[in-house]
Amino acid sequence: MKLLFTSLSLFLFLTSSLIPQRMYKSPDGTTEGFRRYPLFEEVTNASCGPCASANPSLNSFLDAMHDSLVAVTYHAWWPGINDPMYQHNVAQNRFRIQFMAGNVNATPWLNVDGIIVDVWPFSAGNLQGAYNQRMAIPSPVGLAVSHVKISDDSIEVRVQATNLSELPAGTWKLKVFAVEHPINYTSPPGSNGERFFPHVFRKAVPSNEGEAYPTAAGVYSFTYRYKIEPAWEEKSVYSVALVQNDVSKEVLNSYSSKFGGVVPVELAAFAATQQQNGILVDWVTATETNNYGFEIQKSTDGTTFATEAFIPGNGTKLSETKYSYFIKELAPGDVWVRLKQIDFDGTATFAAVEKIEYSFAPDSPEIYANYPNPFNPSTVIRYGLSETMDISLEVFNVMGEKVKTLEKGLKAVGQHEVVFDATGLNSGVYFVQLQTPKGNFVRKISLMK
């Protein structure tokens, strides 16, 4: 991970395995969508003679196109039922093979994106032709996949999916697989002499059927976890995701956690400012790519930091986003606040640090900066009183008309906060006024819908 500082902003260039699919036009320029990563699903067996002859050509093509497609290989129960990769997960290998279009009855067998059935022979022309046929059609679905080890024996998979528009009617499912690549045996496990087995299907998560996938336009997030099984070589296991129609078998798109690259997250501003009963942390991102979120961390010695809160990010977004968080009830003294940015794959960067000499003791009534601001539809209004007194806390529009009374009556010395819910009000500038015997205090706030 590299940090590049400029006079205007901080750019975080993060080496990540979670790269969202980019916008893409069809070769004739008439259709726009997400870049497609065609799914190549092969059925093979360690005792299949024709497989041993044909697989080298297929493997060579898949290797050359490793960053342009997703490959998964299922091991069948014929001609050799003792194939160890079939025996490892009998039920799910059978389910996927029997689910495939074309009534699979031979090995080897290859389907592309579920609907180009039984590509044969495995010649360069046939394989490239199937690939090109699918690449001519941009996808309405974009995917990003992360694969993170969260304990000694567990993987967490996060999938971010974006629908550009309403999907065609149908039974669409999100399916996630654990895949191991490659598996090498010191001696052939079957009778055909093969020892090298690529893209081996290990497990479907959370089930054979997958999860119902939404058809409405929008951005969706999914999280799954699975155990690393003893038979797997952990470092060779990765995760793939695909959106598939359960009736037509068409795959709208697929993606792999193995895809990598260099991606930017642009942090335009960061500030931590003292308030009467804590510290307000504000930051702005100009753009975000693969942004899982931020940790707000604080320290009292500038060395040892503890996480105060986690704020979810926006994944991939090309426009400005404002964030804020309020750290409450601090003891007087020096406080260091820093921002930790986290990718979907767990890659993290400490983006900024601020030191604040914090103290509190209101000398007079005061109304503090609200958070968040701008807000929609609600924000927290905070104020401090130097002694117990009667107050009125009201909200006015730019015409001077009162739109809401938030607090009224006798309030104790110290810090107070109240939530202002602006549901039903129009976007724009409003003014919060704190009326006290010691004077009136006003704070401008912005409602942005």
CORVENBEL-V725112 format. One record per run of one state. SS is the DSSP state (hx for helix, st for strand, lp for the rest). FROM is the first residue (numbers start at 1). TO is the last residue. If there is no record, write none. Layout:
((SS:FROM:TO) (SS:FROM:TO))
//
This chain:
((lp:1:1) (st:2:5) (lp:6:9) (st:10:16) (lp:17:22) (st:23:25) (lp:26:31) (st:32:34) (lp:35:38) (st:39:44) (lp:45:48) (hx:49:64) (lp:65:69) (st:70:75) (lp:76:83) (hx:84:87) (lp:88:89) (hx:90:99) (lp:100:108) (st:109:112) (lp:113:115) (st:116:116) (lp:117:123) (hx:124:135) (lp:136:138) (st:139:139) (lp:140:140) (st:141:151) (lp:152:153) (st:154:163) (lp:164:171) (st:172:180) (lp:181:182) (st:183:184) (lp:185:195) (st:196:197) (lp:198:199) (st:200:205) (lp:206:210) (st:211:212) (lp:213:217) (st:218:227) (lp:228:233) (hx:234:236) (st:237:245) (lp:246:250) (st:251:256) (lp:257:260) (st:261:275) (lp:276:277) (st:278:299) (lp:300:305) (st:306:317) (lp:318:320) (st:321:328) (lp:329:332) (st:333:343) (lp:344:347) (st:348:358) (lp:359:365) (st:366:367) (lp:368:370) (st:371:371) (lp:372:374) (st:375:375) (lp:376:377) (st:378:385) (lp:386:388) (st:389:397) (lp:398:401) (st:402:411) (lp:412:413) (st:414:421) (lp:422:427) (st:428:436) (lp:437:438) (st:439:447) (lp:448:449))
//
